[in-house]
Amino acid sequence: MKLNIAVLPGDGIGPEIMKQGLAVMNAIAEKFNHEFVYHEAICGAHAIDSVGDPFPEETFQTCVNADAVLFAAVGDLRFDNDPTAKVRPEQGLLAMRKKLGLFANIRPVATFDCLIHKSPLKDELIKGADFIVIRELTGGMYFGEKYQDNDKAYDTDIYYRYEIERILKVAFEYARKRKKHLTVVDKANILASSRLWRQIAKEMESLYPDITTDYMFIDNASMRVLTEPRFFDVIVTENTFGDILTDETSCITGSMGLQPSSSLGEKTPLFEPVHGSWPQAAGKNIANPLAQILSAAMLLEHFNLVEEGALIRKAVSASLSENVRTPEIQVDNGPKYGTDDVGQWIVEYIKNS
């Protein structure tokens, strides 16, 4: 298979982890006789410095003309520490989602037995946890009307019926492929936007009679994700709640460096790790590349390259079992491996399989 892939390394540790993701992709291409053609483009702080725009038109065209986008991360401390900045790297991420119509973010959450000890949660709570969080990505407060002066500020949490229906359809269909259990997370006791979410979800239940659907307020869901993670199969929620909830799930996996994701919608699908750009670690060869590598696996599986994706996952699991890990998940007094070492080990595993 030939795939044209837009490559957006972004900022901070992005270029380092992207290098390993592409190395793994190349190993897969060689082993399975595929052709992956990469088209690199700028975004985030790098793009602001270069052209003054965190998601320039040229980058958008590169993405929209590709079969898929492999993205790393954006963010820079210069902007984080300057509340007066008018242009920010993260605006490029929001623009990319909006312009590509990427309304459904899919974030799998699963445990690795050899890493359960790295979680701050008790082993008996998280062992065997395996669920997906589906986050609406282009609506809500992040895209609603905003205002700020010296005395007042507001963000409008607005949703339209079509936005809610389409993300719920994605969630119901994912649940149908899994254990047929969907949890709709909202704040319907307080927020009008959440009440519309719940109303529409109730209307759609009859279209999916084989799915067990339950409803949970975000505050309760935030607690139960950490205390009863095995309860969940598929969670669907709005943009802001999903952003917070999916960062919280890193407590289950033991590291945000292990969580990949996909964003699907109207145009080119995008695949990215859920962690940020971690600018403090840039250039130090300590960043965990596994979420980027697993995002590459999700990309391949999206195009029905199931065996290829499975081999990447097997290689990642093997690297963890063999203690080939970056510092944040390394066993006490274990051997030290950098970003490059982990990526190269996985490449060799794929080649020799």
ChimeraX attribute file (.defattr): number of C-alpha atoms within 10 A of each C-alpha:
attribute: neighborCount
match mode: 1-to-1
recipient: residues
	/A:1	10
	/A:2	11
	/A:3	15
	/A:4	17
	/A:5	22
	/A:6	26
	/A:7	24
	/A:8	26
	/A:9	25
	/A:10	24
	/A:11	25
	/A:12	26
	/A:13	28
	/A:14	26
	/A:15	19
	/A:16	22
	/A:17	27
	/A:18	24
	/A:19	19
	/A:20	24
	/A:21	25
	/A:22	19
	/A:23	18
	/A:24	28
	/A:25	24
	/A:26	17
	/A:27	19
	/A:28	23
	/A:29	16
	/A:30	14
	/A:31	14
	/A:32	13
	/A:33	11
	/A:34	15
	/A:35	15
	/A:36	17
	/A:37	15
	/A:38	17
	/A:39	17
	/A:40	16
	/A:41	20
	/A:42	23
	/A:43	30
	/A:44	29
	/A:45	28
	/A:46	21
	/A:47	21
	/A:48	18
	/A:49	11
	/A:50	13
	/A:51	13
	/A:52	14
	/A:53	20
	/A:54	28
	/A:55	26
	/A:56	20
	/A:57	10
	/A:58	11
	/A:59	21
	/A:60	19
	/A:61	13
	/A:62	19
	/A:63	28
	/A:64	17
	/A:65	16
	/A:66	20
	/A:67	18
	/A:68	23
	/A:69	27
	/A:70	26
	/A:71	27
	/A:72	30
	/A:73	27
	/A:74	29
	/A:75	26
	/A:76	20
	/A:77	13
	/A:78	12
	/A:79	16
	/A:80	13
	/A:81	9
	/A:82	10
	/A:83	9
	/A:84	9
	/A:85	10
	/A:86	8
	/A:87	15
	/A:88	23
	/A:89	24
	/A:90	20
	/A:91	19
	/A:92	22
	/A:93	19
	/A:94	18
	/A:95	17
	/A:96	21
	/A:97	22
	/A:98	17
	/A:99	16
	/A:100	22
	/A:101	18
	/A:102	22
	/A:103	23
	/A:104	27
	/A:105	27
	/A:106	25
	/A:107	24
	/A:108	18
	/A:109	21
	/A:110	22
	/A:111	19
	/A:112	18
	/A:113	15
	/A:114	13
	/A:115	20
	/A:116	20
	/A:117	15
	/A:118	18
	/A:119	17
	/A:120	13
	/A:121	17
	/A:122	14
	/A:123	15
	/A:124	8
	/A:125	14
	/A:126	24
	/A:127	19
	/A:128	15
	/A:129	19
	/A:130	18
	/A:131	21
	/A:132	23
	/A:133	24
	/A:134	29
	/A:135	26
	/A:136	26
	/A:137	28
	/A:138	26
	/A:139	19
	/A:140	21
	/A:141	17
	/A:142	16
	/A:143	18
	/A:144	14
	/A:145	12
	/A:146	12
	/A:147	9
	/A:148	9
	/A:149	7
	/A:150	5
	/A:151	5
	/A:152	7
	/A:153	9
	/A:154	12
	/A:155	14
	/A:156	13
	/A:157	20
	/A:158	15
	/A:159	20
	/A:160	12
	/A:161	11
	/A:162	10
	/A:163	18
	/A:164	21
	/A:165	16
	/A:166	14
	/A:167	22
	/A:168	25
	/A:169	15
	/A:170	18
	/A:171	25
	/A:172	27
	/A:173	16
	/A:174	20
	/A:175	24
	/A:176	17
	/A:177	9
	/A:178	15
	/A:179	14
	/A:180	18
	/A:181	21
	/A:182	25
	/A:183	22
	/A:184	23
	/A:185	25
	/A:186	26
	/A:187	21
	/A:188	18
	/A:189	9
	/A:190	10
	/A:191	12
	/A:192	14
	/A:193	20
	/A:194	21
	/A:195	15
	/A:196	17
	/A:197	25
	/A:198	20
	/A:199	12
	/A:200	16
	/A:201	20
	/A:202	15
	/A:203	10
	/A:204	15
	/A:205	15
	/A:206	10
	/A:207	11
	/A:208	15
	/A:209	10
	/A:210	13
	/A:211	18
	/A:212	15
	/A:213	19
	/A:214	13
	/A:215	18
	/A:216	18
	/A:217	15
	/A:218	19
	/A:219	13
	/A:220	12
	/A:221	22
	/A:222	18
	/A:223	13
	/A:224	15
	/A:225	20
	/A:226	19
	/A:227	14
	/A:228	13
	/A:229	22
	/A:230	17
	/A:231	14
	/A:232	19
	/A:233	21
	/A:234	27
	/A:235	28
	/A:236	26
	/A:237	27
	/A:238	28
	/A:239	23
	/A:240	16
	/A:241	20
	/A:242	23
	/A:243	17
	/A:244	12
	/A:245	22
	/A:246	24
	/A:247	14
	/A:248	16
	/A:249	22
	/A:250	22
	/A:251	18
	/A:252	28
	/A:253	27
	/A:254	22
	/A:255	19
	/A:256	22
	/A:257	22
	/A:258	25
	/A:259	26
	/A:260	24
	/A:261	26
	/A:262	25
	/A:263	23
	/A:264	21
	/A:265	20
	/A:266	12
	/A:267	17
	/A:268	19
	/A:269	23
	/A:270	27
	/A:271	26
	/A:272	26
	/A:273	28
	/A:274	23
	/A:275	22
	/A:276	17
	/A:277	23
	/A:278	17
	/A:279	16
	/A:280	11
	/A:281	12
	/A:282	16
	/A:283	14
	/A:284	11
	/A:285	17
	/A:286	22
	/A:287	25
	/A:288	28
	/A:289	30
	/A:290	30
	/A:291	24
	/A:292	32
	/A:293	31
	/A:294	26
	/A:295	28
	/A:296	29
	/A:297	26
	/A:298	25
	/A:299	25
	/A:300	22
	/A:301	15
	/A:302	16
	/A:303	13
	/A:304	11
	/A:305	15
	/A:306	13
	/A:307	13
	/A:308	20
	/A:309	24
	/A:310	16
	/A:311	17
	/A:312	27
	/A:313	19
	/A:314	15
	/A:315	20
	/A:316	26
	/A:317	18
	/A:318	15
	/A:319	18
	/A:320	19
	/A:321	14
	/A:322	10
	/A:323	19
	/A:324	24
	/A:325	27
	/A:326	24
	/A:327	17
	/A:328	14
	/A:329	19
	/A:330	17
	/A:331	17
	/A:332	7
	/A:333	6
	/A:334	11
	/A:335	12
	/A:336	14
	/A:337	19
	/A:338	18
	/A:339	23
	/A:340	19
	/A:341	18
	/A:342	23
	/A:343	27
	/A:344	15
	/A:345	18
	/A:346	27
	/A:347	22
	/A:348	13
	/A:349	19
	/A:350	20
	/A:351	13
	/A:352	8
	/A:353	9
